[in-house]
Amino acid sequence: MSKVNNTTHPSTFKLGDKAVNRMGYGAMQLAGPGVFGPPKDRATAVAVLREAIEQGVNHIDTSDFYGPHVTNEIIREALHPYRDDLVIVTKIGARRDDKGAWLPAFSAKELRQAVHDNLRNLGLDVIDAVNLRAMFDTHGPAEGSLEEPLSVLAELRRQGLVRHIGLSNVTRKQVQDGQKIAPIVCVQNNYNLVHRADDALIDDLAKDGIAYVPFFPLGGFSPLQSATLSEVAASIGATPMQTALAWLLHRAPNMLAIPGTSSLAHLRENLAAAKLRFSDPDLAKLNGIAS
Ligand SMILES: NC(=O)c1ccc[n+]([C@@H]2O[C@H](COP(=O)([O-])OP(=O)(O)OC[C@H]3O[C@@H](n4cnc5c(N)ncnc54)[C@H](OP(=O)(O)O)[C@@H]3O)[C@@H](O)[C@H]2O)c1
């Protein structure tokens, strides 16, 4: 497991051709319960997005299968026409059935359709970056060839509909193989203070200038809980969630945080975490949580 050094990394990192603030925003929580259907409070969803941008967020993670369509429609309502510095990253490779189940959608037709759905619902002519989300195993990354679907995405990139390509829920081999088909600018896997299977991958990607964008940075559907996390948080006057996000930003220069929230109070709390600094002993305690 990599030790996190007490280094203050730059506040930005290049995602494709644009530098983004490393504290971004994940839009999945803006859809209804179970990421299905409309939210209870659409006005607050719009307000969360506008406040995020006002506070300097210029990297938003989304997908047209959130809702489906709902999250992208809310992003468009809240933020279109988009600021030039805003990078919107979406993902394809899944679809929802009429009960909200997540199903793989990897045929060339489904992938092309997904890119066009994202373009239409976001109101864009070209998407900054599209992650191909692998689904060989429901529990996490698993080996399997992504050559066919990635070639479809690479073709959409050549057509000018997609500026950059990323991969999600993938192994190191899939990233290496993917780079032979198209430049990979970001990798989005499950990673946080307690779930650190990707430690080595993160360091490899940093060397190659590839962004690592962890999903479930706060634990996702099972919020992070740790007595040590609470203790360190209390000692620096922060909340456990802020402390977990700050730890991620200390972890590596290529780490881009995309915490998700439907709440203005949580958004403000999360964004403030970018300013937190740790003492060496506190960082050592946080590093030890996963071991
Ligand atoms: N590639 C993939 O397969 C994949 C999978 C999952 C997610 N994602 C992306 O990653 C982003 C982040 O993941 P996520 O949203 O699932 O999980 P997350 O950011 O780890 O956690 C979100 C959960 O934490 C709560 N929360 C947020 N801030 C909080 C705070 N300050 N205090 C207490 N609770 C707080 C949210 O509830 P409230 O709404 O009440 O704040 C929500 O229940 C998503 O939005 C999505 O864009 C990608």
The ligand as an SDF file (V2000), in Angstrom:
LIG
                    3D

 48 52  0  0  0  0  0  0  0  0999 V2000
  -17.9000    4.9410  -12.8870 N   0  0  0  0  0  0  0  0  0  0  0  0
  -18.7640    4.4060  -12.0720 C   0  0  0  0  0  0  0  0  0  0  0  0
  -19.0660    3.2220  -12.1500 O   0  0  0  0  0  0  0  0  0  0  0  0
  -19.3870    5.2450  -11.0070 C   0  0  0  0  0  0  0  0  0  0  0  0
  -20.1130    4.6200   -9.9670 C   0  0  0  0  0  0  0  0  0  0  0  0
  -20.6430    5.4120   -8.9740 C   0  0  0  0  0  0  0  0  0  0  0  0
  -20.4770    6.7880   -9.0090 C   0  0  0  0  0  0  0  0  0  0  0  0
  -19.7880    7.3830  -10.0280 N   0  0  0  0  0  0  0  0  0  0  0  0
  -19.5480    8.8430  -10.0430 C   0  0  0  0  0  0  0  0  0  0  0  0
  -18.8220    9.1800   -8.8640 O   0  0  0  0  0  0  0  0  0  0  0  0
  -19.4830   10.2320   -8.1710 C   0  0  0  0  0  0  0  0  0  0  0  0
  -19.2520   10.0910   -6.6790 C   0  0  0  0  0  0  0  0  0  0  0  0
  -19.7990    8.8740   -6.2060 O   0  0  0  0  0  0  0  0  0  0  0  0
  -21.1490    8.8040   -5.3840 P   0  0  0  0  0  0  0  0  0  0  0  0
  -21.8990   10.0700   -5.4880 O   0  0  0  0  0  0  0  0  0  0  0  0
  -21.8340    7.5520   -5.7700 O   0  0  0  0  0  0  0  0  0  0  0  0
  -20.6390    8.5400   -3.9050 O   0  0  0  0  0  0  0  0  0  0  0  0
  -19.8770    9.4320   -2.8170 P   0  0  0  0  0  0  0  0  0  0  0  0
  -19.4730   10.7410   -3.3880 O   0  0  0  0  0  0  0  0  0  0  0  0
  -18.8460    8.5650   -2.2090 O   0  0  0  0  0  0  0  0  0  0  0  0
  -20.9980    9.6110   -1.7080 O   0  0  0  0  0  0  0  0  0  0  0  0
  -22.2380   10.2010   -1.9820 C   0  0  0  0  0  0  0  0  0  0  0  0
  -23.0950    9.9800   -0.7510 C   0  0  0  0  0  0  0  0  0  0  0  0
  -22.5350   10.6930    0.3400 O   0  0  0  0  0  0  0  0  0  0  0  0
  -23.4600   11.6500    0.8280 C   0  0  0  0  0  0  0  0  0  0  0  0
  -22.6770   12.8520    1.1380 N   0  0  0  0  0  0  0  0  0  0  0  0
  -22.0360   13.6680    0.2750 C   0  0  0  0  0  0  0  0  0  0  0  0
  -21.3870   14.6450    0.9300 N   0  0  0  0  0  0  0  0  0  0  0  0
  -21.6150   14.4330    2.2520 C   0  0  0  0  0  0  0  0  0  0  0  0
  -21.2220   15.1020    3.4200 C   0  0  0  0  0  0  0  0  0  0  0  0
  -20.4400   16.1890    3.3730 N   0  0  0  0  0  0  0  0  0  0  0  0
  -21.6470   14.6110    4.6260 N   0  0  0  0  0  0  0  0  0  0  0  0
  -22.4330   13.5150    4.6890 C   0  0  0  0  0  0  0  0  0  0  0  0
  -22.8470   12.8360    3.5970 N   0  0  0  0  0  0  0  0  0  0  0  0
  -22.4420   13.2960    2.3830 C   0  0  0  0  0  0  0  0  0  0  0  0
  -24.4500   11.8750   -0.2690 C   0  0  0  0  0  0  0  0  0  0  0  0
  -25.7180   12.1840    0.2690 O   0  0  0  0  0  0  0  0  0  0  0  0
  -26.3890   13.6660    0.1040 P   0  0  0  0  0  0  0  0  0  0  0  0
  -26.9110   13.7330   -1.2870 O   0  0  0  0  0  0  0  0  0  0  0  0
  -27.4260   13.6640    1.1540 O   0  0  0  0  0  0  0  0  0  0  0  0
  -25.2870   14.6520    0.3630 O   0  0  0  0  0  0  0  0  0  0  0  0
  -24.4900   10.4950   -0.9350 C   0  0  0  0  0  0  0  0  0  0  0  0
  -25.3590    9.6390   -0.2440 O   0  0  0  0  0  0  0  0  0  0  0  0
  -20.9550   10.0670   -8.5890 C   0  0  0  0  0  0  0  0  0  0  0  0
  -21.7000   11.2330   -8.3230 O   0  0  0  0  0  0  0  0  0  0  0  0
  -20.8140    9.6950  -10.0340 C   0  0  0  0  0  0  0  0  0  0  0  0
  -20.6540   10.8630  -10.8270 O   0  0  0  0  0  0  0  0  0  0  0  0
  -19.2300    6.6210  -11.0110 C   0  0  0  0  0  0  0  0  0  0  0  0
  1  2  1  0
  2  3  2  0
  2  4  1  0
  4  5  1  0
  4 48  2  0
  5  6  2  0
  6  7  1  0
  7  8  2  0
  8  9  1  0
  8 48  1  0
  9 10  1  0
  9 46  1  0
 10 11  1  0
 11 12  1  0
 11 44  1  0
 12 13  1  0
 13 14  1  0
 14 15  2  0
 14 16  1  0
 14 17  1  0
 17 18  1  0
 18 19  2  0
 18 20  1  0
 18 21  1  0
 21 22  1  0
 22 23  1  0
 23 24  1  0
 23 42  1  0
 24 25  1  0
 25 26  1  0
 25 36  1  0
 26 27  1  0
 26 35  1  0
 27 28  2  0
 28 29  1  0
 29 30  1  0
 29 35  2  0
 30 31  1  0
 30 32  2  0
 32 33  1  0
 33 34  2  0
 34 35  1  0
 36 37  1  0
 36 42  1  0
 37 38  1  0
 38 39  2  0
 38 40  1  0
 38 41  1  0
 42 43  1  0
 44 45  1  0
 44 46  1  0
 46 47  1  0
M  CHG  2   8   1  16  -1
M  END
$$$$
